[in-house]
Amino acid sequence: MTHPSNAREFDIIVFGATSFVGKLTAQYLVDTHPELAIAVAGRNESKLQELAHTSGIKLPILVADASRIDELRELTAR
């Protein structure tokens, strides 16, 4: 999807993507909405990498800790 210069980088970021529901959500979005710019996010980069490897979900990986408001603000700005 082409974004205007003032738009955000991603249409949807699935935060908590390594959880059971997060995995299902990410896979559903990939399968049904290929037109969207999607990323997966969570606090543990190695678990996100493992998710990408085992599920075949090829999406940008973003790392943020939910207890750090500055990281969440940066994440949501994208």
mmCIF file of the N, C-alpha and C atoms, coordinates in Angstrom:
data_MODEL
# 
_entry.id   MODEL 
# 
loop_
_atom_site.group_PDB 
_atom_site.id 
_atom_site.type_symbol 
_atom_site.label_atom_id 
_atom_site.label_alt_id 
_atom_site.label_comp_id 
_atom_site.label_asym_id 
_atom_site.label_entity_id 
_atom_site.label_seq_id 
_atom_site.pdbx_PDB_ins_code 
_atom_site.Cartn_x 
_atom_site.Cartn_y 
_atom_site.Cartn_z 
_atom_site.occupancy 
_atom_site.B_iso_or_equiv 
_atom_site.pdbx_formal_charge 
_atom_site.auth_seq_id 
_atom_site.auth_comp_id 
_atom_site.auth_asym_id 
_atom_site.auth_atom_id 
_atom_site.pdbx_PDB_model_num 
ATOM 1   N N  . MET A 1 1  ? 0.837  -1.166  0.000  1.00 0.00 ? 1  MET A N  1 
ATOM 2   C CA . MET A 1 1  ? 0.000  0.000   0.000  1.00 0.00 ? 1  MET A CA 1 
ATOM 3   C C  . MET A 1 1  ? 0.886  1.235   0.000  1.00 0.00 ? 1  MET A C  1 
ATOM 4   N N  . THR A 1 2  ? 0.609  2.186   -0.838 1.00 0.00 ? 2  THR A N  1 
ATOM 5   C CA . THR A 1 2  ? 1.379  3.409   -0.900 1.00 0.00 ? 2  THR A CA 1 
ATOM 6   C C  . THR A 1 2  ? 0.813  4.418   0.080  1.00 0.00 ? 2  THR A C  1 
ATOM 7   N N  . HIS A 1 3  ? 1.686  4.992   0.880  1.00 0.00 ? 3  HIS A N  1 
ATOM 8   C CA . HIS A 1 3  ? 1.261  5.940   1.902  1.00 0.00 ? 3  HIS A CA 1 
ATOM 9   C C  . HIS A 1 3  ? 1.712  7.345   1.539  1.00 0.00 ? 3  HIS A C  1 
ATOM 10  N N  . PRO A 1 4  ? 0.841  8.350   1.767  1.00 0.00 ? 4  PRO A N  1 
ATOM 11  C CA . PRO A 1 4  ? 1.291  9.732   1.611  1.00 0.00 ? 4  PRO A CA 1 
ATOM 12  C C  . PRO A 1 4  ? 2.398  10.011  2.615  1.00 0.00 ? 4  PRO A C  1 
ATOM 13  N N  . SER A 1 5  ? 3.181  11.025  2.371  1.00 0.00 ? 5  SER A N  1 
ATOM 14  C CA . SER A 1 5  ? 4.336  11.307  3.222  1.00 0.00 ? 5  SER A CA 1 
ATOM 15  C C  . SER A 1 5  ? 3.964  11.604  4.669  1.00 0.00 ? 5  SER A C  1 
ATOM 16  N N  . ASN A 1 6  ? 2.743  12.067  4.926  1.00 0.00 ? 6  ASN A N  1 
ATOM 17  C CA . ASN A 1 6  ? 2.357  12.389  6.302  1.00 0.00 ? 6  ASN A CA 1 
ATOM 18  C C  . ASN A 1 6  ? 1.644  11.225  6.989  1.00 0.00 ? 6  ASN A C  1 
ATOM 19  N N  . ALA A 1 7  ? 1.527  10.095  6.319  1.00 0.00 ? 7  ALA A N  1 
ATOM 20  C CA . ALA A 1 7  ? 0.846  8.937   6.894  1.00 0.00 ? 7  ALA A CA 1 
ATOM 21  C C  . ALA A 1 7  ? 1.820  8.107   7.721  1.00 0.00 ? 7  ALA A C  1 
ATOM 22  N N  . ARG A 1 8  ? 1.266  7.241   8.501  1.00 0.00 ? 8  ARG A N  1 
ATOM 23  C CA . ARG A 1 8  ? 2.090  6.350   9.315  1.00 0.00 ? 8  ARG A CA 1 
ATOM 24  C C  . ARG A 1 8  ? 2.680  5.244   8.464  1.00 0.00 ? 8  ARG A C  1 
ATOM 25  N N  . GLU A 1 9  ? 3.726  4.661   8.973  1.00 0.00 ? 9  GLU A N  1 
ATOM 26  C CA . GLU A 1 9  ? 4.459  3.612   8.273  1.00 0.00 ? 9  GLU A CA 1 
ATOM 27  C C  . GLU A 1 9  ? 3.637  2.329   8.115  1.00 0.00 ? 9  GLU A C  1 
ATOM 28  N N  . PHE A 1 10 ? 2.821  2.000   9.129  1.00 0.00 ? 10 PHE A N  1 
ATOM 29  C CA . PHE A 1 10 ? 2.041  0.773   9.120  1.00 0.00 ? 10 PHE A CA 1 
ATOM 30  C C  . PHE A 1 10 ? 0.561  1.082   9.289  1.00 0.00 ? 10 PHE A C  1 
ATOM 31  N N  . ASP A 1 11 ? -0.281 0.260   8.667  1.00 0.00 ? 11 ASP A N  1 
ATOM 32  C CA . ASP A 1 11 ? -1.719 0.369   8.876  1.00 0.00 ? 11 ASP A CA 1 
ATOM 33  C C  . ASP A 1 11 ? -2.111 -0.283  10.194 1.00 0.00 ? 11 ASP A C  1 
ATOM 34  N N  . ILE A 1 12 ? -1.481 -1.419  10.485 1.00 0.00 ? 12 ILE A N  1 
ATOM 35  C CA . ILE A 1 12 ? -1.781 -2.175  11.705 1.00 0.00 ? 12 ILE A CA 1 
ATOM 36  C C  . ILE A 1 12 ? -0.487 -2.746  12.277 1.00 0.00 ? 12 ILE A C  1 
ATOM 37  N N  . ILE A 1 13 ? -0.357 -2.622  13.602 1.00 0.00 ? 13 ILE A N  1 
ATOM 38  C CA . ILE A 1 13 ? 0.727  -3.279  14.327 1.00 0.00 ? 13 ILE A CA 1 
ATOM 39  C C  . ILE A 1 13 ? 0.072  -4.237  15.309 1.00 0.00 ? 13 ILE A C  1 
ATOM 40  N N  . VAL A 1 14 ? 0.392  -5.513  15.195 1.00 0.00 ? 14 VAL A N  1 
ATOM 41  C CA . VAL A 1 14 ? -0.152 -6.517  16.109 1.00 0.00 ? 14 VAL A CA 1 
ATOM 42  C C  . VAL A 1 14 ? 0.815  -6.607  17.284 1.00 0.00 ? 14 VAL A C  1 
ATOM 43  N N  . PHE A 1 15 ? 0.452  -5.949  18.389 1.00 0.00 ? 15 PHE A N  1 
ATOM 44  C CA . PHE A 1 15 ? 1.285  -5.950  19.589 1.00 0.00 ? 15 PHE A CA 1 
ATOM 45  C C  . PHE A 1 15 ? 0.916  -7.178  20.422 1.00 0.00 ? 15 PHE A C  1 
ATOM 46  N N  . GLY A 1 16 ? 1.908  -7.904  20.867 1.00 0.00 ? 16 GLY A N  1 
ATOM 47  C CA . GLY A 1 16 ? 1.665  -9.160  21.576 1.00 0.00 ? 16 GLY A CA 1 
ATOM 48  C C  . GLY A 1 16 ? 1.492  -10.300 20.585 1.00 0.00 ? 16 GLY A C  1 
ATOM 49  N N  . ALA A 1 17 ? 2.197  -10.189 19.481 1.00 0.00 ? 17 ALA A N  1 
ATOM 50  C CA . ALA A 1 17 ? 2.034  -11.127 18.372 1.00 0.00 ? 17 ALA A CA 1 
ATOM 51  C C  . ALA A 1 17 ? 2.475  -12.541 18.695 1.00 0.00 ? 17 ALA A C  1 
ATOM 52  N N  . THR A 1 18 ? 3.234  -12.748 19.759 1.00 0.00 ? 18 THR A N  1 
ATOM 53  C CA . THR A 1 18 ? 3.678  -14.111 20.083 1.00 0.00 ? 18 THR A CA 1 
ATOM 54  C C  . THR A 1 18 ? 2.678  -14.845 20.965 1.00 0.00 ? 18 THR A C  1 
ATOM 55  N N  . SER A 1 19 ? 1.645  -14.155 21.421 1.00 0.00 ? 19 SER A N  1 
ATOM 56  C CA . SER A 1 19 ? 0.603  -14.839 22.200 1.00 0.00 ? 19 SER A CA 1 
ATOM 57  C C  . SER A 1 19 ? -0.254 -15.680 21.262 1.00 0.00 ? 19 SER A C  1 
ATOM 58  N N  . PHE A 1 20 ? -1.074 -16.561 21.815 1.00 0.00 ? 20 PHE A N  1 
ATOM 59  C CA . PHE A 1 20 ? -1.940 -17.407 21.005 1.00 0.00 ? 20 PHE A CA 1 
ATOM 60  C C  . PHE A 1 20 ? -2.838 -16.559 20.104 1.00 0.00 ? 20 PHE A C  1 
ATOM 61  N N  . VAL A 1 21 ? -3.521 -15.587 20.702 1.00 0.00 ? 21 VAL A N  1 
ATOM 62  C CA . VAL A 1 21 ? -4.430 -14.729 19.933 1.00 0.00 ? 21 VAL A CA 1 
ATOM 63  C C  . VAL A 1 21 ? -3.644 -13.825 18.981 1.00 0.00 ? 21 VAL A C  1 
ATOM 64  N N  . GLY A 1 22 ? -2.484 -13.356 19.404 1.00 0.00 ? 22 GLY A N  1 
ATOM 65  C CA . GLY A 1 22 ? -1.658 -12.517 18.539 1.00 0.00 ? 22 GLY A CA 1 
ATOM 66  C C  . GLY A 1 22 ? -1.232 -13.239 17.283 1.00 0.00 ? 22 GLY A C  1 
ATOM 67  N N  . LYS A 1 23 ? -0.845 -14.501 17.420 1.00 0.00 ? 23 LYS A N  1 
ATOM 68  C CA . LYS A 1 23 ? -0.450 -15.310 16.260 1.00 0.00 ? 23 LYS A CA 1 
ATOM 69  C C  . LYS A 1 23 ? -1.616 -15.486 15.297 1.00 0.00 ? 23 LYS A C  1 
ATOM 70  N N  . LEU A 1 24 ? -2.782 -15.819 15.855 1.00 0.00 ? 24 LEU A N  1 
ATOM 71  C CA . LEU A 1 24 ? -3.971 -15.994 15.015 1.00 0.00 ? 24 LEU A CA 1 
ATOM 72  C C  . LEU A 1 24 ? -4.337 -14.694 14.306 1.00 0.00 ? 24 LEU A C  1 
ATOM 73  N N  . THR A 1 25 ? -4.246 -13.586 15.014 1.00 0.00 ? 25 THR A N  1 
ATOM 74  C CA . THR A 1 25 ? -4.580 -12.288 14.440 1.00 0.00 ? 25 THR A CA 1 
ATOM 75  C C  . THR A 1 25 ? -3.630 -11.927 13.320 1.00 0.00 ? 25 THR A C  1 
ATOM 76  N N  . ALA A 1 26 ? -2.338 -12.084 13.555 1.00 0.00 ? 26 ALA A N  1 
ATOM 77  C CA . ALA A 1 26 ? -1.347 -11.762 12.526 1.00 0.00 ? 26 ALA A CA 1 
ATOM 78  C C  . ALA A 1 26 ? -1.558 -12.624 11.290 1.00 0.00 ? 26 ALA A C  1 
ATOM 79  N N  . GLN A 1 27 ? -1.778 -13.923 11.492 1.00 0.00 ? 27 GLN A N  1 
ATOM 80  C CA . GLN A 1 27 ? -1.982 -14.814 10.347 1.00 0.00 ? 27 GLN A CA 1 
ATOM 81  C C  . GLN A 1 27 ? -3.255 -14.451 9.591  1.00 0.00 ? 27 GLN A C  1 
ATOM 82  N N  . TYR A 1 28 ? -4.318 -14.157 10.306 1.00 0.00 ? 28 TYR A N  1 
ATOM 83  C CA . TYR A 1 28 ? -5.572 -13.759 9.674  1.00 0.00 ? 28 TYR A CA 1 
ATOM 84  C C  . TYR A 1 28 ? -5.381 -12.501 8.823  1.00 0.00 ? 28 TYR A C  1 
ATOM 85  N N  . LEU A 1 29 ? -4.712 -11.509 9.373  1.00 0.00 ? 29 LEU A N  1 
ATOM 86  C CA . LEU A 1 29 ? -4.495 -10.261 8.638  1.00 0.00 ? 29 LEU A CA 1 
ATOM 87  C C  . LEU A 1 29 ? -3.652 -10.484 7.386  1.00 0.00 ? 29 LEU A C  1 
ATOM 88  N N  . VAL A 1 30 ? -2.618 -11.290 7.499  1.00 0.00 ? 30 VAL A N  1 
ATOM 89  C CA . VAL A 1 30 ? -1.764 -11.594 6.350  1.00 0.00 ? 30 VAL A CA 1 
ATOM 90  C C  . VAL A 1 30 ? -2.572 -12.306 5.267  1.00 0.00 ? 30 VAL A C  1 
ATOM 91  N N  . ASP A 1 31 ? -3.400 -13.257 5.686  1.00 0.00 ? 31 ASP A N  1 
ATOM 92  C CA . ASP A 1 31 ? -4.168 -14.056 4.734  1.00 0.00 ? 31 ASP A CA 1 
ATOM 93  C C  . ASP A 1 31 ? -5.306 -13.296 4.071  1.00 0.00 ? 31 ASP A C  1 
ATOM 94  N N  . THR A 1 32 ? -5.919 -12.385 4.797  1.00 0.00 ? 32 THR A N  1 
ATOM 95  C CA . THR A 1 32 ? -7.140 -11.745 4.290  1.00 0.00 ? 32 THR A CA 1 
ATOM 96  C C  . THR A 1 32 ? -6.978 -10.298 3.859  1.00 0.00 ? 32 THR A C  1 
ATOM 97  N N  . HIS A 1 33 ? -5.892 -9.657  4.241  1.00 0.00 ? 33 HIS A N  1 
ATOM 98  C CA . HIS A 1 33 ? -5.704 -8.237  3.915  1.00 0.00 ? 33 HIS A CA 1 
ATOM 99  C C  . HIS A 1 33 ? -4.287 -7.962  3.404  1.00 0.00 ? 33 HIS A C  1 
ATOM 100 N N  . PRO A 1 34 ? -3.945 -8.533  2.250  1.00 0.00 ? 34 PRO A N  1 
ATOM 101 C CA . PRO A 1 34 ? -2.592 -8.321  1.721  1.00 0.00 ? 34 PRO A CA 1 
ATOM 102 C C  . PRO A 1 34 ? -2.313 -6.865  1.329  1.00 0.00 ? 34 PRO A C  1 
ATOM 103 N N  . GLU A 1 35 ? -3.356 -6.067  1.217  1.00 0.00 ? 35 GLU A N  1 
ATOM 104 C CA . GLU A 1 35 ? -3.183 -4.666  0.845  1.00 0.00 ? 35 GLU A CA 1 
ATOM 105 C C  . GLU A 1 35 ? -2.709 -3.792  2.015  1.00 0.00 ? 35 GLU A C  1 
ATOM 106 N N  . LEU A 1 36 ? -2.747 -4.313  3.231  1.00 0.00 ? 36 LEU A N  1 
ATOM 107 C CA . LEU A 1 36 ? -2.366 -3.539  4.410  1.00 0.00 ? 36 LEU A CA 1 
ATOM 108 C C  . LEU A 1 36 ? -0.878 -3.661  4.723  1.00 0.00 ? 36 LEU A C  1 
ATOM 109 N N  . ALA A 1 37 ? -0.320 -2.601  5.243  1.00 0.00 ? 37 ALA A N  1 
ATOM 110 C CA . ALA A 1 37 ? 1.053  -2.615  5.752  1.00 0.00 ? 37 ALA A CA 1 
ATOM 111 C C  . ALA A 1 37 ? 0.970  -3.038  7.222  1.00 0.00 ? 37 ALA A C  1 
ATOM 112 N N  . ILE A 1 38 ? 1.414  -4.264  7.499  1.00 0.00 ? 38 ILE A N  1 
ATOM 113 C CA . ILE A 1 38 ? 1.265  -4.863  8.826  1.00 0.00 ? 38 ILE A CA 1 
ATOM 114 C C  . ILE A 1 38 ? 2.641  -5.141  9.413  1.00 0.00 ? 38 ILE A C  1 
ATOM 115 N N  . ALA A 1 39 ? 2.742  -4.976  10.733 1.00 0.00 ? 39 ALA A N  1 
ATOM 116 C CA . ALA A 1 39 ? 3.958  -5.336  11.460 1.00 0.00 ? 39 ALA A CA 1 
ATOM 117 C C  . ALA A 1 39 ? 3.549  -6.124  12.695 1.00 0.00 ? 39 ALA A C  1 
ATOM 118 N N  . VAL A 1 40 ? 4.465  -6.928  13.212 1.00 0.00 ? 40 VAL A N  1 
ATOM 119 C CA . VAL A 1 40 ? 4.244  -7.612  14.482 1.00 0.00 ? 40 VAL A CA 1 
ATOM 120 C C  . VAL A 1 40 ? 5.152  -6.976  15.523 1.00 0.00 ? 40 VAL A C  1 
ATOM 121 N N  . ALA A 1 41 ? 4.653  -6.952  16.760 1.00 0.00 ? 41 ALA A N  1 
ATOM 122 C CA . ALA A 1 41 ? 5.414  -6.289  17.819 1.00 0.00 ? 41 ALA A CA 1 
ATOM 123 C C  . ALA A 1 41 ? 5.258  -7.032  19.128 1.00 0.00 ? 41 ALA A C  1 
ATOM 124 N N  . GLY A 1 42 ? 6.230  -6.817  19.994 1.00 0.00 ? 42 GLY A N  1 
ATOM 125 C CA . GLY A 1 42 ? 6.225  -7.391  21.333 1.00 0.00 ? 42 GLY A CA 1 
ATOM 126 C C  . GLY A 1 42 ? 7.482  -6.966  22.057 1.00 0.00 ? 42 GLY A C  1 
ATOM 127 N N  . ARG A 1 43 ? 7.663  -7.503  23.243 1.00 0.00 ? 43 ARG A N  1 
ATOM 128 C CA . ARG A 1 43 ? 8.827  -7.075  24.028 1.00 0.00 ? 43 ARG A CA 1 
ATOM 129 C C  . ARG A 1 43 ? 10.051 -7.949  23.825 1.00 0.00 ? 43 ARG A C  1 
ATOM 130 N N  . ASN A 1 44 ? 9.860  -9.133  23.217 1.00 0.00 ? 44 ASN A N  1 
ATOM 131 C CA . ASN A 1 44 ? 10.953 -10.091 23.088 1.00 0.00 ? 44 ASN A CA 1 
ATOM 132 C C  . ASN A 1 44 ? 11.254 -10.347 21.612 1.00 0.00 ? 44 ASN A C  1 
ATOM 133 N N  . GLU A 1 45 ? 12.340 -9.770  21.135 1.00 0.00 ? 45 GLU A N  1 
ATOM 134 C CA . GLU A 1 45 ? 12.691 -9.883  19.720 1.00 0.00 ? 45 GLU A CA 1 
ATOM 135 C C  . GLU A 1 45 ? 12.947 -11.328 19.297 1.00 0.00 ? 45 GLU A C  1 
ATOM 136 N N  . SER A 1 46 ? 13.577 -12.117 20.153 1.00 0.00 ? 46 SER A N  1 
ATOM 137 C CA . SER A 1 46 ? 13.866 -13.497 19.758 1.00 0.00 ? 46 SER A CA 1 
ATOM 138 C C  . SER A 1 46 ? 12.579 -14.308 19.597 1.00 0.00 ? 46 SER A C  1 
ATOM 139 N N  . LYS A 1 47 ? 11.576 -14.067 20.435 1.00 0.00 ? 47 LYS A N  1 
ATOM 140 C CA . LYS A 1 47 ? 10.293 -14.761 20.278 1.00 0.00 ? 47 LYS A CA 1 
ATOM 141 C C  . LYS A 1 47 ? 9.588  -14.307 18.999 1.00 0.00 ? 47 LYS A C  1 
ATOM 142 N N  . LEU A 1 48 ? 9.712  -13.034 18.660 1.00 0.00 ? 48 LEU A N  1 
ATOM 143 C CA . LEU A 1 48 ? 9.116  -12.532 17.420 1.00 0.00 ? 48 LEU A CA 1 
ATOM 144 C C  . LEU A 1 48 ? 9.812  -13.141 16.211 1.00 0.00 ? 48 LEU A C  1 
ATOM 145 N N  . GLN A 1 49 ? 11.138 -13.281 16.287 1.00 0.00 ? 49 GLN A N  1 
ATOM 146 C CA . GLN A 1 49 ? 11.889 -13.927 15.206 1.00 0.00 ? 49 GLN A CA 1 
ATOM 147 C C  . GLN A 1 49 ? 11.466 -15.393 15.070 1.00 0.00 ? 49 GLN A C  1 
ATOM 148 N N  . GLU A 1 50 ? 11.288 -16.053 16.199 1.00 0.00 ? 50 GLU A N  1 
ATOM 149 C CA . GLU A 1 50 ? 10.850 -17.454 16.189 1.00 0.00 ? 50 GLU A CA 1 
ATOM 150 C C  . GLU A 1 50 ? 9.456  -17.570 15.567 1.00 0.00 ? 50 GLU A C  1 
ATOM 151 N N  . LEU A 1 51 ? 8.574  -16.649 15.898 1.00 0.00 ? 51 LEU A N  1 
ATOM 152 C CA . LEU A 1 51 ? 7.240  -16.628 15.303 1.00 0.00 ? 51 LEU A CA 1 
ATOM 153 C C  . LEU A 1 51 ? 7.330  -16.527 13.784 1.00 0.00 ? 51 LEU A C  1 
ATOM 154 N N  . ALA A 1 52 ? 8.152  -15.625 13.315 1.00 0.00 ? 52 ALA A N  1 
ATOM 155 C CA . ALA A 1 52 ? 8.320  -15.448 11.865 1.00 0.00 ? 52 ALA A CA 1 
ATOM 156 C C  . ALA A 1 52 ? 8.862  -16.718 11.228 1.00 0.00 ? 52 ALA A C  1 
ATOM 157 N N  . HIS A 1 53 ? 9.806  -17.341 11.885 1.00 0.00 ? 53 HIS A N  1 
ATOM 158 C CA . HIS A 1 53 ? 10.435 -18.554 11.341 1.00 0.00 ? 53 HIS A CA 1 
ATOM 159 C C  . HIS A 1 53 ? 9.474  -19.743 11.319 1.00 0.00 ? 53 HIS A C  1 
ATOM 160 N N  . THR A 1 54 ? 8.776  -19.988 12.426 1.00 0.00 ? 54 THR A N  1 
ATOM 161 C CA . THR A 1 54 ? 7.930  -21.179 12.525 1.00 0.00 ? 54 THR A CA 1 
ATOM 162 C C  . THR A 1 54 ? 6.597  -21.034 11.801 1.00 0.00 ? 54 THR A C  1 
ATOM 163 N N  . SER A 1 55 ? 6.072  -19.822 11.717 1.00 0.00 ? 55 SER A N  1 
ATOM 164 C CA . SER A 1 55 ? 4.751  -19.638 11.109 1.00 0.00 ? 55 SER A CA 1 
ATOM 165 C C  . SER A 1 55 ? 4.827  -19.250 9.648  1.00 0.00 ? 55 SER A C  1 
ATOM 166 N N  . GLY A 1 56 ? 5.988  -18.766 9.227  1.00 0.00 ? 56 GLY A N  1 
ATOM 167 C CA . GLY A 1 56 ? 6.112  -18.294 7.857  1.00 0.00 ? 56 GLY A CA 1 
ATOM 168 C C  . GLY A 1 56 ? 5.569  -16.886 7.662  1.00 0.00 ? 56 GLY A C  1 
ATOM 169 N N  . ILE A 1 57 ? 5.186  -16.230 8.743  1.00 0.00 ? 57 ILE A N  1 
ATOM 170 C CA . ILE A 1 57 ? 4.693  -14.858 8.657  1.00 0.00 ? 57 ILE A CA 1 
ATOM 171 C C  . ILE A 1 57 ? 5.895  -13.946 8.406  1.00 0.00 ? 57 ILE A C  1 
ATOM 172 N N  . LYS A 1 58 ? 5.911  -13.321 7.256  1.00 0.00 ? 58 LYS A N  1 
ATOM 173 C CA . LYS A 1 58 ? 7.024  -12.453 6.878  1.00 0.00 ? 58 LYS A CA 1 
ATOM 174 C C  . LYS A 1 58 ? 6.582  -10.993 7.009  1.00 0.00 ? 58 LYS A C  1 
ATOM 175 N N  . LEU A 1 59 ? 6.736  -10.459 8.205  1.00 0.00 ? 59 LEU A N  1 
ATOM 176 C CA . LEU A 1 59 ? 6.338  -9.081  8.490  1.00 0.00 ? 59 LEU A CA 1 
ATOM 177 C C  . LEU A 1 59 ? 7.455  -8.376  9.236  1.00 0.00 ? 59 LEU A C  1 
ATOM 178 N N  . PRO A 1 60 ? 7.495  -7.048  9.153  1.00 0.00 ? 60 PRO A N  1 
ATOM 179 C CA . PRO A 1 60 ? 8.459  -6.307  9.956  1.00 0.00 ? 60 PRO A CA 1 
ATOM 180 C C  . PRO A 1 60 ? 8.245  -6.594  11.443 1.00 0.00 ? 60 PRO A C  1 
ATOM 181 N N  . ILE A 1 61 ? 9.345  -6.673  12.173 1.00 0.00 ? 61 ILE A N  1 
ATOM 182 C CA . ILE A 1 61 ? 9.318  -6.951  13.611 1.00 0.00 ? 61 ILE A CA 1 
ATOM 183 C C  . ILE A 1 61 ? 9.702  -5.678  14.359 1.00 0.00 ? 61 ILE A C  1 
ATOM 184 N N  . LEU A 1 62 ? 8.852  -5.301  15.313 1.00 0.00 ? 62 LEU A N  1 
ATOM 185 C CA . LEU A 1 62 ? 9.090  -4.127  16.141 1.00 0.00 ? 62 LEU A CA 1 
ATOM 186 C C  . LEU A 1 62 ? 9.141  -4.569  17.597 1.00 0.00 ? 62 LEU A C  1 
ATOM 187 N N  . VAL A 1 63 ? 10.033 -3.969  18.357 1.00 0.00 ? 63 VAL A N  1 
ATOM 188 C CA . VAL A 1 63 ? 10.193 -4.340  19.761 1.00 0.00 ? 63 VAL A CA 1 
ATOM 189 C C  . VAL A 1 63 ? 9.825  -3.157  20.637 1.00 0.00 ? 63 VAL A C  1 
ATOM 190 N N  . ALA A 1 64 ? 8.961  -3.430  21.615 1.00 0.00 ? 64 ALA A N  1 
ATOM 191 C CA . ALA A 1 64 ? 8.572  -2.408  22.590 1.00 0.00 ? 64 ALA A CA 1 
ATOM 192 C C  . ALA A 1 64 ? 8.107  -3.113  23.852 1.00 0.00 ? 64 ALA A C  1 
ATOM 193 N N  . ASP A 1 65 ? 8.364  -2.502  24.988 1.00 0.00 ? 65 ASP A N  1 
ATOM 194 C CA . ASP A 1 65 ? 7.959  -3.027  26.286 1.00 0.00 ? 65 ASP A CA 1 
ATOM 195 C C  . ASP A 1 65 ? 6.727  -2.244  26.743 1.00 0.00 ? 65 ASP A C  1 
ATOM 196 N N  . ALA A 1 66 ? 5.642  -2.956  27.045 1.00 0.00 ? 66 ALA A N  1 
ATOM 197 C CA . ALA A 1 66 ? 4.391  -2.306  27.433 1.00 0.00 ? 66 ALA A CA 1 
ATOM 198 C C  . ALA A 1 66 ? 4.511  -1.499  28.717 1.00 0.00 ? 66 ALA A C  1 
ATOM 199 N N  . SER A 1 67 ? 5.527  -1.737  29.509 1.00 0.00 ? 67 SER A N  1 
ATOM 200 C CA . SER A 1 67 ? 5.713  -0.980  30.749 1.00 0.00 ? 67 SER A CA 1 
ATOM 201 C C  . SER A 1 67 ? 6.490  0.325   30.522 1.00 0.00 ? 67 SER A C  1 
ATOM 202 N N  . ARG A 1 68 ? 6.930  0.557   29.284 1.00 0.00 ? 68 ARG A N  1 
ATOM 203 C CA . ARG A 1 68 ? 7.703  1.764   28.947 1.00 0.00 ? 68 ARG A CA 1 
ATOM 204 C C  . ARG A 1 68 ? 6.869  2.653   28.030 1.00 0.00 ? 68 ARG A C  1 
ATOM 205 N N  . ILE A 1 69 ? 6.293  3.691   28.584 1.00 0.00 ? 69 ILE A N  1 
ATOM 206 C CA . ILE A 1 69 ? 5.390  4.560   27.833 1.00 0.00 ? 69 ILE A CA 1 
ATOM 207 C C  . ILE A 1 69 ? 6.076  5.205   26.629 1.00 0.00 ? 69 ILE A C  1 
ATOM 208 N N  . ASP A 1 70 ? 7.351  5.520   26.765 1.00 0.00 ? 70 ASP A N  1 
ATOM 209 C CA . ASP A 1 70 ? 8.071  6.120   25.643 1.00 0.00 ? 70 ASP A CA 1 
ATOM 210 C C  . ASP A 1 70 ? 8.170  5.149   24.467 1.00 0.00 ? 70 ASP A C  1 
ATOM 211 N N  . GLU A 1 71 ? 8.381  3.868   24.754 1.00 0.00 ? 71 GLU A N  1 
ATOM 212 C CA . GLU A 1 71 ? 8.456  2.871   23.691 1.00 0.00 ? 71 GLU A CA 1 
ATOM 213 C C  . GLU A 1 71 ? 7.096  2.678   23.020 1.00 0.00 ? 71 GLU A C  1 
ATOM 214 N N  . LEU A 1 72 ? 6.028  2.704   23.817 1.00 0.00 ? 72 LEU A N  1 
ATOM 215 C CA . LEU A 1 72 ? 4.688  2.561   23.244 1.00 0.00 ? 72 LEU A CA 1 
ATOM 216 C C  . LEU A 1 72 ? 4.316  3.764   22.386 1.00 0.00 ? 72 LEU A C  1 
ATOM 217 N N  . ARG A 1 73 ? 4.694  4.944   22.811 1.00 0.00 ? 73 ARG A N  1 
ATOM 218 C CA . ARG A 1 73 ? 4.427  6.145   22.004 1.00 0.00 ? 73 ARG A CA 1 
ATOM 219 C C  . ARG A 1 73 ? 5.159  6.067   20.664 1.00 0.00 ? 73 ARG A C  1 
ATOM 220 N N  . GLU A 1 74 ? 6.412  5.638   20.698 1.00 0.00 ? 74 GLU A N  1 
ATOM 221 C CA . GLU A 1 74 ? 7.183  5.498   19.468 1.00 0.00 ? 74 GLU A CA 1 
ATOM 222 C C  . GLU A 1 74 ? 6.549  4.441   18.549 1.00 0.00 ? 74 GLU A C  1 
ATOM 223 N N  . LEU A 1 75 ? 6.120  3.339   19.147 1.00 0.00 ? 75 LEU A N  1 
ATOM 224 C CA . LEU A 1 75 ? 5.492  2.271   18.382 1.00 0.00 ? 75 LEU A CA 1 
ATOM 225 C C  . LEU A 1 75 ? 4.204  2.757   17.717 1.00 0.00 ? 75 LEU A C  1 
ATOM 226 N N  . THR A 1 76 ? 3.347  3.406   18.465 1.00 0.00 ? 76 THR A N  1 
ATOM 227 C CA . THR A 1 76 ? 2.065  3.852   17.918 1.00 0.00 ? 76 THR A CA 1 
ATOM 228 C C  . THR A 1 76 ? 2.223  4.980   16.913 1.00 0.00 ? 76 THR A C  1 
ATOM 229 N N  . ALA A 1 77 ? 3.309  5.703   16.968 1.00 0.00 ? 77 ALA A N  1 
ATOM 230 C CA . ALA A 1 77 ? 3.563  6.759   15.980 1.00 0.00 ? 77 ALA A CA 1 
ATOM 231 C C  . ALA A 1 77 ? 3.875  6.188   14.613 1.00 0.00 ? 77 ALA A C  1 
ATOM 232 N N  . ARG A 1 78 ? 4.303  4.948   14.589 1.00 0.00 ? 78 ARG A N  1 
ATOM 233 C CA . ARG A 1 78 ? 4.675  4.300   13.330 1.00 0.00 ? 78 ARG A CA 1 
ATOM 234 C C  . ARG A 1 78 ? 3.454  3.781   12.621 1.00 0.00 ? 78 ARG A C  1 
# 
